[in-house]
Each structure stands twice: as structure tokens, then as C-alpha cells.
Amino acid sequence: MVALAKGLEERFPETQKEWTAHATPLRSGFAGIEKSLYAVMLGAVGFVLLIVCANLAGLLLARGAERQKEIAIRLAIGATRKQIVRHLLTESVLLSVVGGALGILVAAWGVEITARGFRTQIPAWIDFSMDWRVLAFSAGVSIVTGLLFGLLPALRASTPNVHVTLKEGALTVYRSRIRGLLVIGQLALALILLAGAGDLMKAFLAISGAANGTDERGLLTAHVEFLDAKYREPATLRHTVSEISARLERIPGVQSASLHSTGFVAGFGGHDETIRVEGLNAVPPNSSPRFYFQATPGYLATVRLPLLAGRSFTAADRAGSERVTLINTHAAEQIWPGVSPIGKRIKLGSADSLPWVTVIGVVGNVVERERARDYAYVPFDQTPGTDVTLLIRAQNRPMALASAIRAAVRDVDPDLPVVQLQTVEEQHNANYSPYRVYAMSMLVFAGFAILLAVVGLYGVIAYSAAQRTREIGVRIALGAEAKHVMVLIAGQGTQLVVAGVILGLGGSFLVLRAIQSMLFGANPIDLPIFGGVSVLLAVAALAAIWVPARRATRVNPLEALRAE
Amino acid sequence: MAFFSTQPKAAMRDAVAPPIIGPLISMRNLEKVFETPAGRSYVLRRISGEVQPGEFVSIMGPSGAGKSTLLAILGMLDSVWTGEFYFVGHPVHAMSHKQRVALNKEHIGFVFQQYHLIDDLTVAENLDIPLSYRNVKKSEREAIVADTLDKFGMVGKKDLYPRQLSGGQQQLVGVARAVIARPKLILADEPTGNLHSSQGREIMELFKKLNSEGTTIIQVTHSEENAKYGHRIIELKDGWITGSEGPVV
């Protein structure tokens, strides 16, 4: 491909200079960054699955502890440990398979809801449907997780001290450290997901925010390419564009309209090229426009970009007249600090062959991602382009003008296709839809993870409190007040939460640094986000602890002491 | 109806009681009832009587007679009953839950048949529990626990867990835990029920000693031998007091 491009450059040096070519696999061409994004999403789903499995393992451990007597009896009457483990594993796999089946039902419904919710924002190449591969994968995951996470509880439960367990009146209280560790792990994973989702959402909002300085509301856009051979003649192109612009402005309901192409100061592959300024050896860093808009006179009014000094284009700024340009405030202040730029001359590139253009006006800055973008604006007639964007400002409902816009273009040239006719807001949303889907999905995963982790924590504390009913009864009989019981039960849960949050923050630091490239340049270690998600998780977790702790304070000591 | 304060038939033991004016416990028509689908089921009926400071009272009766229920009411663990109940002059029947808990904390210690020690706390930590709920400073608590361990001859066992002790030793810890906060009254629910006779005798001798030092004791027991350690024996049947023997102090 490089050799082919080189050959083209030699044959057509005027147009092919600085251009090259390279081959890209179709898959990565369609799903480049998205591929990585969805790998991260798969990782997030894995985290959620791990939390579910930790919950399941905790449940099985608790159940195993409660069944010690039954298992001891089975062992006493001749069952082997292998038989007991097989029995318990069958139960755990059955549980996970039934859970998996229910999950598939919910997923079938959820996928439809999700697809309907995102509608056109889902890129066309993403197939939001379930097929046999999804079913097979889900079944496999269900069975494997049932086996893996059922094994440890089964092994633990299958080794009771038969003599002690069966001894009359023996009351064995199992305070499983493993269950506590599982809860800490769940909380940590949930925090990592939450911090990741927070970072992603912040990054998404930063990159997808509408540009400040122009007004995108009520603005329609469409694309027209002047590919016909007749448009190689600039006069024909100018005339047609002017004619389309005039017809668009005459459509009832249109406030203003303009057409423009976009030119690159540096050109592809020449990123360090800048404009040239008459009288200056070099322009200051970060002040040279990278793009220039070749626009018809109605451009500023249509996008509502304010003219701050000088004048805008008029019909008089045509081919053959003095070449003129507008420049934005930031670039003007950087290049000519303290001096009016009006009347100064620049070249929109480095090449000597480029013509000088005179600055006739200064417009407001277009601010994207908190940074002023430097642009120049030149009259279409003086620098026509064939790849043209239509911008139409509607008085009321923009899309109601769609057919009239198509008709206006068709009237001028029936062979000109009008494509991608949509509002600028729709276009903006479509551009960022993969990232939106990504960030929203991560938020949903994080929310689900918190819910699961909190439910797991609740289960552990509620189970522990239930096991300690007799102890609580004794303590109340010995003088414990509600606050003492609350501290006793909530203290245990609080330790788990603190450990989970600390572990989660450490994990977030490592994981987010590892996927830094997926954060669109956002700082992965965002202290406000880390602090915010820690507080959010801690509050949810403490609420889960509070419920069983509060219940424990209401233990009737008389009943608790009789229970034995 | 037989009352706590009926005249004694015979002195069961020599009683030593501190000169405190007024009864420690006074009850009038105390009743406890359960509402069941079949109708009202009485657990206690018209219990009236008094217990004086320094007394050692044994409550006897068949299973289901209401002995433990009466003990729970006296210990303020049960608050669902009717009648009047005064404890060191305070009208318990008119008190809030919080006030009852405060009264319990200040004046009452419990000894249970099943010992009810906290499994994962050492002997010393078990003894520390009642003090910790009474806002005693840590340094003072350590001193009191050390003193109690010494008094009960358990210094060498202070770091052991309940499961590492015999039944008699566990109940010794249970009694030590009951007295460590210097209560006016010890309520003991079948304190020797799970012990061998020799261990049971040791515990009863301990009660006798504590009583001789001024602590009022009310025990529920099935053992006639152990009941004789008390100054008086109250007999309950089907929720009624059916008999009382021994002197009113």
C-alpha cells in the first residue's frame, strides 16, 4: 500500500504529496477503539459475575454450617466424604444453573429494553440479540461457577467433627472468616466498578459536551458531495453552492443557512505545520489554527458565532477579489498580543505557494473540553471545496424542514445526493453513542455490583446476628443496652466495610491505571470520584448493616435464653 | 392465697441479713397471661408478697409452674405482665423499658442453668462484660476483674475459653460474672441443673457465702437439697403460689 501511494505521489505530486496509505483489517476498521471498550465491559461483567459467585459461596458456606448435624448423621451412618461433596456440589450446580436460566430470561428482556432505549445510538455493527452462542456461553459459565464456587463450601461442610456435632445439646457456632473475606472482596470489586464507572462517565461528559461558543440547538446538518466531473470547474461549484444556499434561506421556517467545507492547515501527516504570519518568523506555540472553514456568508449567523471585531464575509468577497479570513479571538491574542489583527496577513499553511490572506475580522472562540479551539474562516467562493456540509437554522421544529431541504438541493441539481440529514444534536449523539453505551453500561454494572455486594453484606451480618441471638440475650440480661448491641453487631459489619473500601481503593488505583487508555485522556486517579464512590458504597453498606443490627437490639432476652 | 409474706412454719437456716429498711421486692397481684386461640392461658396468677434485703429465697415447683417466668419478671427481662411490682421502692410496673434496664443494671445479677458464657471470650473477658455495660473505667475494670478472679480462685484460668473449662468451673465463672458488679440481688435459674452433685454443692456453698455477705438471692431449683440453702421456699404450681415455708426476714 505504501508503494502504491508513493507511485501515486510521483505521478500526481500536486495533489498526492504528503499522502500515504495503509491497510487496516475490516474488523478493527469498524470496531477499533470500541473493541477495547467492549473488552473492558466484558471485564466489568466478569467482576459482577465474581460478586455473584462470592455471594453464592457465602450462602453455601452458611448453609453448610447450618447442616452440620445432618451431614454428621450422614457420615455416621456410612456416607463417604466423596459422596457428601458430590451431593453438595450437585446442589450448588443446580442452584447456579437455575440462576443462569433465570438470568437468560431477564437478559432476553433486558437486551430488548436496552436496544429500544438506545435506539439509533447503537452503532450499526453491534448486534443486540441473543443466539445459541450466548445460551451456550451462559450455560457453560453457570455450570463452571456452580462447580468452582460450590467446591470450597462443600469441602468445608463435609468435614464436621461427628462426635462433637452429634453430642447432645452441643451448639456449634460457626463464625466463618471466609464469609467475611468474601464480603470484603465483593465490596472491593463493587468499589472498583463504581470508581471505573465514575471515571468513565466524567470522561464521557468531558468529551461529549457540546462546544461552547456556538449554538447547536435547532440546527440541522446534511452532507453533500460534489463528485460530478462538472464540479471540477470552480465556477460551477461556486454557482451551485450559492444557488443552494439561496434556496435554503427561502424555505419558510428557515432562519438562516450556510454551506461549508473544511480545510486542514497542516494536512494529513504533517501535524507540526502551522499558518505563516507576515512579519513573524514563527507563530507562538498552540496558537495556529489547525482547520479552516470554507464557508458561505451566512455561516456566522447560522451557528451563532459572534463577530467581535472587523467585518464578516459578504458577497463581495468572491473569487478574484482580495483573499480574506476571519480568525478566532484566542489565536489573534496569541499571535498579535495587544495589537489589532485586522489587516494583518497570513498563509493557511507553510508552503510558499499558498496565497496571503488578509484578516478582516475576529470571531468568538469555540471552546471544546475546556480549551479554545483555534479556527480560521475563509469565504467559500475564494477557496471552494467539494465535500460540503449544509447547516440550516430552523425557527421551530428542525426535522419538519427535511423534505423541503432535499427538494431545495434537488431543484438545483437532481443528481446531488443529500445524506446524513439530521439535527446537529443527533449527529453529536451518534458520534458519541458507543461511548455513551459504554459509560451507561458501566454505570448499570456498578449499580448492580453495589446492590449485590450490599445484599451479601446484609446476609452475612443478618446470619451472624441470628447466630448470636443467645449471646445477645445474655448480654442484655447482663445489662447491655440497645446501643451496646448495635455496636456489637454493626461493629463487625463496619470492619468488613472499612476493609472492603480500602481494598477497593487500592484495586481501583491499579485497575484504572491499567485501562487508562480507555478513559479518553481522563486522569484515572480522580480523588473526588474516589472519595465520592467510597462514601456512596459505605453509606449503602452501613444501611445494610443497620437493618440486622437494629433488629438485634430488639431481641427478647427471655426468648433468646429459652431458645437453647 | 399463699403469699411470700405468710408466717414461717420452720426456720430452714440461720439467716444473716443487713439492716435495710423496707422490702427489696414487693409484688401485688402480679399476673402473666398468654392469649391463645383456645382462650387465655395464665402463666402466673395473683402473685403477691415481699422479699426483704439479705434474704435467700428458693422457688420450687413442677415444670410449667411459672418459676422461670417469675424470675424473668423479677429480673426485668419480661415486661408483659399486670399487677404491681416495686423494686427497692421503685414502681417497676410504671417504668419505661429504659428505666427498667437501668434498674436491672444497677441492682441485679443473673446466674443461668446453661451458664451462658460467651464462647469466644476468655474467662477474664466474660467477667468484664457486666462492668463494661456499667461505664466503669478500663483500669478500674481490670482491677475488679483481677480481684474477682482471685476471690473465686480462678486466676490461673483467666485466659481460658469456656469450652476449656468443666461445667462446675463454667458455672463458677457464671456466678463470678453475676456478682462482679456488686448487685443487691442475684437471680439464679436452676444454677446447679447441669452440674454433678459435688459441683452443685460447691456452687450452693458459694451462694450461701455471698448471701452471708449481704447479697439477696432468689433461686429457682428442682433440688430439695439445694432449696434448703434458702431461708424460705416458695412453691408454685400452675402459676399460683401453693405454699411457702421458712421465716420472713
Interface residues (C-beta under 8 A of the other chain):
Chain A: V173 R175 R470 E471 G473 V474 R475 I476 A477 L478 G479 A480 E481 H484 P557 L558 L561 E564
Chain B: A72 G75 L77 D78 K98 V101 N104 K105 F110 F112 Q114 H116 I118 D119 D120 I129 P130 Y133 R134 R177 A181
